[in-house]
Amino acid sequence: MTQLEIEAFLAVAKYNTLSAAAQKLFITQPALTRRIQTMEEEMGCALFVRQKGHREIQLTPKGVKFYHVAQKWQRLQAEMNALRNVQEREYLSIAATDSVLHNILSELLVEFTRQGYLLELNNAFSETAFQFMEKELYDLAFIAIQDYTQPMPEGTQIHPAYSEVFVAVSFSELPNTDGRVTVSSLDASKEVLLRWNKEFMAWHRARFDETVEPVVILEYFSLSRYFLTGDAWMFTPYVTGLRFAQMGAHMYDVVDGPPNQIIYCLTNNGRKEAAIQRFLDMLDRHLRTMPPDKVQSFRE
């Protein structure tokens, strides 16, 4: 059994479809299928359940057991590769939405690598973060959801990390008084609408006429800069607003604005605790440099 076959198995287990796994591994789907079939022949059992008419595939009971063995195999391979380096580096897998990675964590992540840590950074939706934490694919995750509908994965803990107020940003001046705008003064047809979280969307539906179409509706923050042009505007958490302000945008407080965005932290009990606590301490110090009426750290 080769390392390539182990990587193929873990990719399919993570992404649940052959097409997505093949894309992430930069190989064709037939090549990926051959690797899985070779493993199953060597193991003498099926590792995945394949159902006709369904794209998603699931692990068989034996596949679940082999999953943990494959993880150990991969970690052992990583440790063997690390021995080739003069300096050993502790590995940490961190996940967050792209807006949190770019606007809150980016400088801290760079500093953490300078301190000798090897980081794997993942762009993740809140709903999938729980599943990946359970599979130990992430060591630390930052999410914007607390009311997870499934049972909490064993060993996974969730804590509020920080909160931010929402502001409005635009590269054109908006109708305002002393840097403040009211929701009623905003032209809904000029909005770049990003679905920040469930609470934000509930607030938005209650205050805007849904028959008026915005400029665009986005899932990913990184796409917003392509649409926030001319007289378009958008709601963003405070630190994201600062990023736009650094690029020349106007930033406004919002009267009766959206509820604060709360970001929660997911960890696994005892897993890489020292490195995780060190990173969370750095995050806390960073957050406390910001105006307390705009950003609040919940770390004690």
KAZI-V501037 format. One record per residue. N is the residue number from 1. OMEGA is omega in degrees with one decimal (none if undefined). Layout:
<<N/OMEGA> <N/OMEGA>>
This chain:
<<1/-173.9> <2/176.9> <3/178.4> <4/178.5> <5/176.5> <6/178.7> <7/178.3> <8/179.5> <9/-177.7> <10/178.8> <11/178.9> <12/178.6> <13/-178.2> <14/-171.7> <15/172.1> <16/174.2> <17/179.3> <18/-177.1> <19/-180.0> <20/-179.7> <21/179.8> <22/178.7> <23/-179.6> <24/-179.0> <25/-179.7> <26/175.2> <27/178.2> <28/179.3> <29/175.7> <30/179.1> <31/177.7> <32/179.7> <33/179.3> <34/180.0> <35/179.6> <36/-180.0> <37/178.1> <38/178.5> <39/-177.4> <40/176.7> <41/179.5> <42/179.3> <43/-178.9> <44/179.9> <45/176.0> <46/179.0> <47/-179.3> <48/174.0> <49/179.1> <50/179.7> <51/-179.3> <52/178.0> <53/180.0> <54/178.0> <55/-176.7> <56/176.3> <57/-175.9> <58/177.0> <59/169.8> <60/176.2> <61/177.5> <62/176.2> <63/177.7> <64/179.0> <65/-179.5> <66/179.3> <67/-178.9> <68/176.7> <69/-179.1> <70/176.9> <71/178.3> <72/178.2> <73/-178.5> <74/178.4> <75/177.7> <76/178.6> <77/178.9> <78/179.0> <79/177.7> <80/178.2> <81/-179.4> <82/-179.8> <83/179.6> <84/-179.5> <85/179.0> <86/-177.8> <87/177.5> <88/-178.8> <89/176.8> <90/-174.9> <91/-180.0> <92/178.1> <93/-176.2> <94/-179.7> <95/175.9> <96/172.3> <97/-175.2> <98/179.0> <99/178.1> <100/179.0> <101/-174.9> <102/-166.9> <103/180.0> <104/-168.6> <105/-167.9> <106/-177.8> <107/179.2> <108/-179.8> <109/176.6> <110/179.5> <111/-178.8> <112/177.0> <113/178.1> <114/177.9> <115/174.0> <116/179.9> <117/172.6> <118/-175.3> <119/166.3> <120/-174.2> <121/-175.0> <122/174.6> <123/-171.0> <124/169.3> <125/-176.3> <126/-174.4> <127/-177.6> <128/-176.5> <129/179.5> <130/-178.7> <131/-177.8> <132/173.6> <133/-179.7> <134/178.9> <135/-178.9> <136/173.7> <137/174.9> <138/172.2> <139/-174.8> <140/-179.9> <141/176.5> <142/-173.0> <143/-178.7> <144/-179.7> <145/176.2> <146/-174.8> <147/178.1> <148/-171.6> <149/-179.5> <150/175.7> <151/179.6> <152/178.8> <153/-177.8> <154/177.9> <155/-178.8> <156/178.6> <157/178.4> <158/179.8> <159/172.4> <160/-179.0> <161/-179.6> <162/175.7> <163/177.8> <164/170.8> <165/173.5> <166/174.9> <167/173.5> <168/179.6> <169/177.3> <170/175.7> <171/170.1> <172/179.0> <173/177.4> <174/174.5> <175/-175.0> <176/173.4> <177/178.7> <178/174.7> <179/179.3> <180/175.5> <181/173.0> <182/-179.6> <183/-177.8> <184/-178.6> <185/-175.6> <186/178.1> <187/-175.5> <188/-179.2> <189/179.8> <190/-174.2> <191/165.0> <192/-170.6> <193/176.0> <194/-178.5> <195/-174.2> <196/178.8> <197/-176.6> <198/-179.4> <199/178.3> <200/-177.1> <201/176.6> <202/176.9> <203/-176.5> <204/-179.8> <205/-178.4> <206/-172.9> <207/-178.7> <208/176.8> <209/-175.3> <210/175.4> <211/176.7> <212/-176.5> <213/176.5> <214/176.9> <215/-177.6> <216/174.6> <217/-171.8> <218/169.6> <219/-174.3> <220/178.0> <221/-172.5> <222/178.6> <223/-171.7> <224/-176.0> <225/178.6> <226/-176.8> <227/-179.2> <228/-178.3> <229/178.8> <230/-178.8> <231/175.1> <232/179.9> <233/176.3> <234/170.5> <235/175.4> <236/168.2> <237/-170.3> <238/-175.1> <239/174.8> <240/175.7> <241/176.9> <242/178.8> <243/178.6> <244/178.8> <245/176.9> <246/178.7> <247/175.9> <248/-179.9> <249/172.5> <250/-179.9> <251/-174.6> <252/166.4> <253/-177.7> <254/176.6> <255/-176.1> <256/-176.0> <257/-178.7> <258/174.2> <259/-178.7> <260/174.1> <261/176.1> <262/176.5> <263/-178.7> <264/-177.7> <265/176.2> <266/175.4> <267/173.5> <268/-174.9> <269/171.5> <270/-176.6> <271/178.1> <272/-170.9> <273/-176.2> <274/-179.3> <275/-179.2> <276/179.5> <277/177.5> <278/179.8> <279/179.9> <280/175.1> <281/177.9> <282/179.1> <283/179.9> <284/179.5> <285/179.3> <286/-178.3> <287/-177.2> <288/173.1> <289/-176.3> <290/-179.4> <291/-176.3> <292/176.8> <293/179.5> <294/-176.5> <295/-179.5> <296/173.8> <297/179.8> <298/-179.0> <299/-177.7> <300/none>>
